[in-house]
Amino acid sequence: MQSLPRGEVNRAVKLALAEDIGPGDVTTLSTVPETARAQALMVAREPLILAGLDLAETAFTELSREVRCERLLADGQPARESQGLLRLAGPARAILTAERVALNFVQRLSGIATLTNDFVQAVAGTKAKILDTRKTTPGWRVLEKYAVRCGGGQNHRFGLFDMVLVKDNHLAALADAQPNPIAAAVNRARLQYPGLKVEVEADTLEQVQQAADAGADIILLDNMDPAELRAAVELVRGRAKTEASGGVHLAGVRLIAETGVDFISVGALTHSARAVDIGLDFDK
């Protein structure tokens, strides 16, 4: 699994610490002696798939290089309730001040990884792969897509620059194009960006046929029911990869996967995952 870029980790942590600390952690500075030392354990309060330890460690060590961190699990591994995740030892002030920032990162990213894994397990045994989308928290896309990978999912395009994805509004803007808007869009994309994959969103079986005939690499089957998805897969006959999208829920994802689609994209992985319960317990 591709790890988080160090530069992205440092950027995110510094921004979060600056936001939280401001001119100073007045509670810790006024009550805890500078010489005080502490030991603490980050603990899972519920079963989860872990993600974000790089960010947590960096939050603590950014405030003091004397903080020692011992990972008890690795990102992408499952944790049971009450299992230790990260052991800390060092200056009490640094551990106290960085605590919430560290937990915010790990709780949020582990929540995404855990939900992703629920979807991945739900389609196990089919050929369908679970994909994320661009419905991410602004500024957190690298982090949240990493969490998806920790949960066993795969990343769709990262942004607007690494894949051509022709959607309904693009086609509306090409309403008068010949021989049809889909063929025109695919041809233009091939000419200008020959090295990129081209995906086309299709709302109807007619559009599926047009996208396959135009040579699209992937056809996004938007908000189709299982019967329509099966018909679309049969219509494509392997000429392109197929991706089901729109209104995908955990309870119904298995039925979608069994239609034979290659991918299922799930916006909820990043826009609706809840933060899991993780705590930091100080030794008495």
Secondary structure, 3 states (H helix, E strand, C coil): CCCCCHHHHHHHHHHHHHHHHCCCCHHHHHHCCCCCEEEEEEEECCCEECCCHHHHHHHHHHHCCCCEEEECCCCCCEECCCCEEEEEEEEHHHHHHHHHHHHHHHHHHHHHHHHHHHHHHHCCCCCCEEECCCCCCCCCHHHHHHHHHHCCCECCCCCCCCCEEECHHHHHHCCCCCCCHHHHHHHHHHHHCCCCCEEEEECCHHHHHHHHHHCCCEEEEECCCHHHHHHHHHHHCCCCEEEEECCCCHHHHHHHHCCCCCEEECCHHHHCCCCCCEEEEECC
